[in-house]
Amino acid sequence: MHKKVAFGLLSLCILIAISTLSYAQSKKAQRRRTTTGGANLLKLISCCDDLKELKVQVANLTSILTDLSKKQETDWINVVMQVMDLEGNYRQVESRITEAEGKYSEMNNRIDIMQLQAAQTVTQTSAETDAVYDCSSLYHRSYKISGVYKLPADEFLGTPELEVFCDMETEGGGWTIIQRRKIGLTSFHRDWKQYKTGFGNIRGDFWLGNENIFRLTRQPSVLRVELEDWNGNLRYAEYNSFSLGNELNSYRLFLGDYTGNAGRDSLRYHNNTAFSTKDKDNDKCVDDCAEFRKGGYWYNCCTDSNLNGVYYRHGEHTKHSDGISWYGWHGSSYSLKQVEMKIRPQNFTP
């Protein structure tokens, strides 16, 4: 009986021990699950906080970009408005300039008319011993504004009145312009009759006429040739004696001594040569120089200058040998931008 009681107590103790151990393990496992779940929960909470912060940053950036876009749009509108204002101001200035140019042109026309009327009045009341022959005569009558004047007819020679352009400023003034090239709208590839009587616009490009030049140079005269290239550089050549023969002598050229800064004397080669045109070949060459050089000139065989050649504009002026050339300055293939030939008496004094 005692053995049974002792065995029962032992069994009870074992059960209690097993139960206690099982409970302890259960608690430990529960503690492990609780710890792991808590860590995951903390991570989830932290992730949510980061997401909220990113959302805030995105919202801030969106706001900044919106503000920048609005500012850029405002700035662009301001720039457009400024450009429109500038365009409006430019149109106003352009309109005023056009108006001023119109008034200036009108004023010049009035001056020209007054000059012509005054010159005509003077010539009508002048004594025969004090007649008006050229621009130098007008200069000595106190007509010292450059422009268009009308010279009276020469009854003795039977020549009609002549409209001329006077340069009253260069080197003391008194110059009668006999040739001008500056616009390029007038062809100088003309026949003998046209070169004899003259052609072109007296305010633009023109040739005064060989017969008129012959008449003007009956008195000892000086020739001045003014040249301009496409870079705005200016040169001149001056001859202390200049005259033409009559038509029977084919308006032969006679030159005196050369001075100036136009390089080599490029008109000397043409001295004592007859005038040639496309329908009258008076040159000293087998070739027809007037046809080859596309102008009327005192061609030798053929040229050292070609002041009545083809007018080539900037960009084409170095491609042709029939342009407006002065070999002593820019060579044979450079066509000048502007040329003027003008004469006055040798004894002229300002």
C-alpha positions in Angstrom: 0.0 0.0 0.0 2.8 2.4 0.8 4.4 1.5 -2.5 1.2 2.5 -4.4 1.0 5.8 -2.6 4.6 6.6 -3.3 4.2 5.6 -7.0 1.2 7.9 -7.3 3.0 10.8 -5.8 5.9 10.3 -8.1 3.6 10.2 -11.1 1.9 13.4 -10.0 5.3 15.1 -9.6 6.3 14.1 -13.1 3.0 15.4 -14.5 3.4 18.6 -12.7 7.0 18.9 -14.0 5.9 18.2 -17.6 3.1 20.6 -17.4 5.4 23.3 -16.0 8.0 22.8 -18.7 5.3 22.8 -21.4 3.9 26.0 -20.1 7.3 27.6 -19.9 8.0 26.7 -23.6 4.6 28.0 -24.6 5.3 31.3 -22.9 8.8 31.6 -24.5 7.3 30.9 -28.0 4.7 33.5 -27.3 7.3 36.0 -26.3 9.2 35.3 -29.5 6.1 35.9 -31.6 5.3 39.0 -29.8 8.9 40.4 -30.3 8.9 39.6 -34.1 5.4 41.1 -34.6 6.4 44.2 -32.8 9.5 44.7 -35.0 7.4 44.3 -38.1 4.8 46.8 -36.8 7.6 49.3 -36.1 8.9 48.9 -39.6 5.5 49.4 -41.1 4.9 52.5 -39.1 8.3 53.8 -40.2 7.6 53.1 -43.8 4.3 55.0 -43.6 6.1 58.0 -42.1 8.6 58.0 -45.0 5.8 57.8 -47.5 4.0 60.7 -45.9 7.3 62.7 -46.0 7.8 61.9 -49.7 4.2 63.0 -50.4 4.9 66.3 -48.7 8.1 66.8 -50.7 6.3 66.0 -54.0 3.6 68.4 -53.0 6.2 71.1 -52.3 8.0 70.5 -55.6 4.8 70.6 -57.5 4.0 73.9 -55.9 7.4 75.3 -56.7 7.1 74.1 -60.3 3.7 75.7 -60.6 5.0 79.0 -59.2 8.0 78.9 -61.6 5.7 78.1 -64.6 3.5 81.0 -63.7 6.5 83.3 -63.3 8.0 82.1 -66.6 4.7 82.7 -68.3 4.5 86.2 -66.8 8.1 87.0 -67.8 7.4 85.7 -71.3 4.3 87.9 -71.6 6.3 90.9 -70.4 9.0 90.1 -73.0 6.4 89.9 -75.7 4.9 93.1 -74.6 8.3 94.8 -74.6 9.0 93.5 -78.1 5.6 94.8 -79.3 6.3 98.2 -77.7 9.7 98.2 -79.4 8.2 97.3 -82.7 5.6 100.1 -82.3 8.3 102.6 -81.5 10.4 101.4 -84.5 7.4 101.9 -86.8 6.9 105.4 -85.4 10.6 106.2 -85.8 10.5 104.7 -89.3 7.5 106.7 -90.2 9.1 109.9 -88.9 12.3 109.1 -90.9 10.2 108.5 -94.0 8.4 111.8 -93.4 11.6 113.6 -92.8 13.1 112.1 -96.0 10.1 113.2 -97.9 10.4 116.7 -96.6 14.1 116.7 -97.2 13.6 115.6 -100.8 10.9 118.2 -101.3 13.2 120.9 -99.9 16.0 119.7 -102.3 13.6 119.9 -105.2 12.6 123.4 -104.2 16.3 124.4 -103.9 17.0 122.8 -107.3 14.1 124.7 -108.8 15.2 128.0 -107.3 18.8 127.3 -108.5 17.5 126.7 -112.0 15.3 129.8 -112.0 18.1 131.9 -110.5 20.7 130.5 -113.0 18.2 131.2 -115.9 17.6 134.7 -114.6 21.3 135.4 -114.3 22.0 134.1 -117.8 19.2 136.1 -119.3 20.5 139.3 -117.8 24.2 138.7 -118.2 26.3 140.6 -120.7 27.8 138.6 -123.5 31.3 139.3 -122.1 30.2 137.7 -118.8 28.3 134.6 -120.0 27.8 131.4 -118.1 29.8 128.6 -119.6 29.9 125.9 -116.9 29.6 125.3 -113.1 32.7 127.4 -112.4 30.9 130.4 -113.9 27.9 129.8 -111.7 30.2 129.5 -108.7 31.7 132.9 -109.3 28.2 134.3 -109.4 27.7 133.0 -105.8 25.8 129.9 -106.7 27.7 127.6 -104.2 25.2 124.9 -103.5 25.8 121.5 -105.2 22.9 120.5 -107.4 21.3 120.7 -110.9 21.7 123.9 -112.9 20.9 124.8 -116.5 23.6 126.3 -118.8 22.3 128.7 -121.5 22.4 127.9 -125.2 25.5 129.0 -127.1 24.0 131.0 -130.1 27.5 131.4 -131.7 28.1 127.7 -131.8 24.5 126.8 -132.2 24.4 124.5 -129.2 21.2 124.2 -127.0 20.9 124.8 -123.3 22.4 122.1 -121.1 21.3 120.7 -117.8 24.3 119.9 -115.6 25.1 118.7 -112.1 27.5 121.0 -110.3 29.8 120.0 -107.4 30.4 123.2 -105.5 32.2 121.6 -102.5 35.1 119.3 -103.6 38.5 121.0 -103.5 36.9 124.5 -103.7 34.0 123.6 -106.0 33.2 124.8 -109.5 33.2 121.3 -110.9 30.9 120.2 -113.8 30.3 116.5 -113.5 30.5 114.7 -116.9 30.0 111.1 -115.7 28.6 109.3 -112.7 28.2 105.6 -111.7 26.7 104.9 -108.3 23.3 103.2 -108.7 23.6 100.7 -111.6 20.2 101.1 -113.2 21.5 102.7 -116.4 23.3 100.6 -119.0 26.5 102.2 -120.5 26.7 99.7 -123.4 25.3 102.4 -125.8 25.8 103.4 -129.4 27.7 106.3 -130.9 24.8 108.7 -131.1 23.8 108.2 -127.5 27.4 108.8 -126.3 27.5 111.9 -128.5 24.4 113.5 -127.0 24.5 112.0 -123.5 22.1 109.7 -121.6 21.0 108.7 -118.1 19.6 110.6 -115.1 21.5 113.8 -114.2 20.8 113.0 -110.5 21.9 109.4 -110.8 24.0 107.6 -113.4 24.7 109.5 -116.6 27.1 110.4 -119.4 27.0 114.2 -120.2 27.7 113.6 -123.9 30.9 113.7 -125.9 29.8 116.8 -127.9 29.0 118.6 -124.6 32.3 117.6 -123.1 34.1 118.8 -126.2 32.4 122.1 -125.9 33.1 122.5 -122.2 36.8 121.7 -122.7 37.5 124.3 -125.4 39.0 126.3 -122.5 42.0 124.6 -120.8 40.5 122.3 -118.2 41.4 120.0 -115.3 39.9 116.5 -115.0 39.3 114.8 -111.6 38.3 111.1 -111.3 36.9 110.0 -108.0 36.7 106.3 -107.1 35.0 104.3 -104.3 35.3 100.6 -103.6 32.8 98.3 -101.9 34.5 98.8 -98.5 33.9 102.6 -98.6 37.6 103.4 -99.4 38.0 106.6 -101.6 40.7 107.4 -104.1 41.1 110.1 -106.8 43.1 110.8 -109.9 43.6 114.4 -111.2 45.0 115.6 -114.5 46.2 119.2 -115.0 45.0 119.1 -118.6 42.0 117.4 -120.2 40.3 117.9 -123.5 38.5 116.0 -126.3 38.8 116.4 -130.0 35.7 117.0 -132.1 33.5 114.3 -133.7 35.6 114.3 -136.9 38.5 113.4 -134.7 36.4 110.7 -132.9 36.4 112.7 -129.6 40.1 111.7 -129.1 41.3 112.0 -125.5 44.2 114.3 -124.5 45.6 114.2 -121.0 48.1 116.2 -119.0 50.1 115.2 -115.9 48.6 112.9 -113.2 48.4 113.4 -109.5 46.4 111.6 -106.8 46.3 108.5 -104.7 44.6 106.0 -107.0 47.7 104.0 -107.6 49.2 103.6 -111.0 47.9 106.2 -113.6 45.3 103.9 -115.3 44.0 106.5 -117.7 47.5 107.1 -119.3 47.2 104.0 -121.5 44.1 105.6 -123.1 45.7 108.9 -123.9 45.6 110.0 -127.5 43.1 107.3 -128.4 39.7 107.7 -130.2 36.4 107.0 -128.6 34.8 103.7 -129.4 31.2 102.3 -129.0 29.5 99.1 -129.8 28.7 100.3 -133.3 31.9 102.2 -134.0 35.2 100.4 -133.4 38.0 102.9 -133.2 40.4 101.0 -130.9 43.9 99.8 -131.7 43.2 96.2 -131.2 42.1 93.3 -133.4 39.3 92.6 -131.0 36.3 94.9 -130.7 37.1 96.3 -127.2 33.8 98.2 -126.9 31.8 94.9 -127.4 34.3 92.9 -125.3 34.3 95.4 -122.4 30.6 96.3 -122.7 30.9 100.1 -122.7 31.9 103.2 -124.6 35.4 104.4 -123.9 38.8 105.5 -125.2 39.8 101.9 -125.8 43.4 101.3 -126.7 44.1 97.5 -126.9 42.0 97.2 -124.8 42.0 98.8 -121.3 43.9 99.8 -118.2 40.7 101.2 -116.9 37.0 100.8 -117.9 35.0 103.5 -116.1 32.0 103.0 -118.4 31.9 99.2 -118.0 29.1 97.0 -116.5 27.9 97.9 -113.0 28.3 94.8 -110.8 26.9 94.8 -107.3 28.6 93.6 -104.1 29.2 89.9 -104.3 29.6 89.9 -108.1 32.2 92.7 -108.4 35.2 90.4 -108.5 34.1 87.9 -111.1 34.1 89.8 -114.4 36.7 91.7 -116.5 34.1 94.0 -118.1 33.2 95.8 -114.9 33.9 99.4 -113.8 37.7 99.0 -113.3 40.8 101.0 -112.4 43.7 98.6 -112.8 46.1 100.7 -110.8 44.0 100.3 -107.6 42.0 97.0 -107.5 43.1 95.3 -110.8 41.2 94.2 -113.8 38.5 91.9 -112.2 37.3 94.3 -109.5 34.2 96.4 -110.3 34.0 99.7 -108.3 31.0 100.8 -106.4 31.1 104.5 -107.4 32.8 106.7 -110.0 32.6 110.4 -110.8 34.4 112.3 -113.6 34.3 116.1 -113.2 36.0 119.0 -114.9 36.7 122.7 -114.3 38.9 125.4 -115.9 42.6 125.4 -115.1 42.5 129.0 -114.0 39.6 128.4 -111.5 40.1 130.0 -108.1 37.5 129.6 -105.2 
